[in-house]
Amino acid sequence: MAAEQMADRGDGPGQVPPARPLDSIDRDILRILQTDGRASVRAVAERVHVSRANAYARINRLVEDGVIRGFSARVNHERAGQGASAYITLKIVQNSWRTVREQLQALPGATHIALVSGDFDVLLLVHTPDNRALRELVLTRIQAIPEVLSTRTLLVFEETDLGPRPDRTTELT
């Protein structure tokens, strides 16, 4: 269960169980799974030099603690028929984040939502089949949310996925 889901679950008034410290084996497991989320427990165990039972227990603990939020495929959105991408900035009514977040999560093509500081409150990344679908999403769905005060749409002309790769290490401290 994701840490954010745990916080919303109500393990006490806004409390999330404290994170357990990660050791070097945990960090190695995370690097392996970030690079290849389909790696078998056996392969992970062999690469970090622990038993399969130990690797399995560690992976489960990382999931339970919310360190690993899930396993997914990195998608080439254009090749998957989602040729239009945009970052949409939103200004929202103060203290309406949870309500707005729930509505944005339900939008087709929404892939990333962040509450941010600065000139706007929310940054939303969407992928749609084309500009017409993008326009409809912004004008009829997002701007219809009562707590949304204004939006600005930034079209993405080209993007590069900087996801984990074997040739580039990601620091996990």
N, C-alpha and C positions, 0 to 999 in steps of 0.2 A: 504494500500500500504506500503511495507516495506521501512524502512528508507533509505536503500541502493538504492532502486528503486527511491525514492524521490530525492536522491542526483543525480542520473543519469538522472532524468526527466528534471532537469534544472529549478528549482524554483529560478533562479538567478545563477550567476556564482559559481557553487559548493556549494550553500547554501542549508541547510536543515532547515526547520522551527524549531525554538527552542522547545525543549521538555517541556511540561507542567509538573509541579511537581506532583508526585503521593502522595496521602494521604493514610491513613491506610486502607480505604475501597478499594481503587484501588489495593493496595498490596494484600489484602485478596482475591479480585476477581482474581488476577493473580495466586495466590497460588491454588485456587480452579480449575481454568481452566488448569493449568499446570498438576495437578493431574488427572483431568477428563475433557478433552476437549469437551466431549459430554454432560456436565452438562447443563441442561436447564436454561434459563434466570430466570425462576421462582425459581428453586432450588438455583441458585446463590444468588438471591435477599433474599430468606429466610435465607440463611447461613450468609449473611453479614448485615442482618437487615435493608434493604432498600426496597423501592417499586420496582415492576417489571420495571416500566418506568425508574426509576433512574438507575437500574442495566443495562438495555438495553442501555441507553444513555452513561453510563460509559464504557461499553464494546465497543460500537461503537467508542467512543473517543479514547480508547486505540488502536483500530485497525487503525483509521485515523491518529493517531500520530506516528504509526509505532512501538509502544511498543509491541503490539501483531502482529507478522508477519504472522500468519495464524494458522489453526487448522489442526492437522494431527494425524495419528496413529503411535505408536511406533511399528515397525515391527521386528519380529524375522526373520532375513534374511535367516538363514539356513533353517528354516521350510518353508520359502517362495520360496525355490529353488535357493537361492543365497548363496551357500555353501562356496565360496571362498571370503575372505575379505582381503584388503590390504590398508596400508597407502602408498602413493606414494609421494616422495619428488621431487620437480622440481626446477632446476635453470633455470631462464628465462632471456631473453634480458631485459636490464634496460628499464623502462618506458613502458613495454608491458603488464602490469597487466590486464588492461580492455580487451584487445584483447584475451589474454590467458584465462581469466575467462570465457568469452563468449563461447569459444570453449570447455572448460572443462565442463561447464554446460550442453552442448549438449551430453555429453558422456553417454552411457547406464551404469547404476549402480553407477554413481557418486552421493554421498550423502552429502558430506561436502567438501567445498573448503575454504582455508584460506591463505591469504597473511601474511607471518610471517617474523620474523627477524632471523638471525643466519646463519648457513652454507648453507641453501637453501632458496628459495624465496616463494615457494608455498607448502602447505600440502594438499593432496587430499585423501579422503577416498572413496574407491570403494567397491562394492559388485557385484560379478559375479557368474554365475552358477558353475564354476569350474576353475581349474588352467589354462586349455587351453584357456578359454575365457579371463581370466586375462592376460595371456601372449599376446594374440592378441590385447587386449585393450592397453596394454603398448607399445608393439613393432610396431603396425600398426596405432594406432590412436594417442596416446599421443606423441610418439617420432616423428611423422610426422608433428606436429605443428611447423612451422618454428621458432617461438620465444622460443621454449623449447631447452635449451642448453644441459641439462642432466637430468636423472631421477634415482631414487633409489627406489626399491620396498621392503616394509617391510610387510611380510605376517602376518596376524593375526591368531594365533592359537586358541585363545579363547577370548571372550569379554563379558563384563558385562555392561548392560545398567544402568546407574546411574540416569535415568530420575526421575522426581519428584515422590515421593510416600507420601501417607498420614502419614506414620510413621517417615518421615524425613522432617524437614522444610528447606526451601531454603530462605536465607536472600534476601529480595528485599528492598533495601534502596533507 
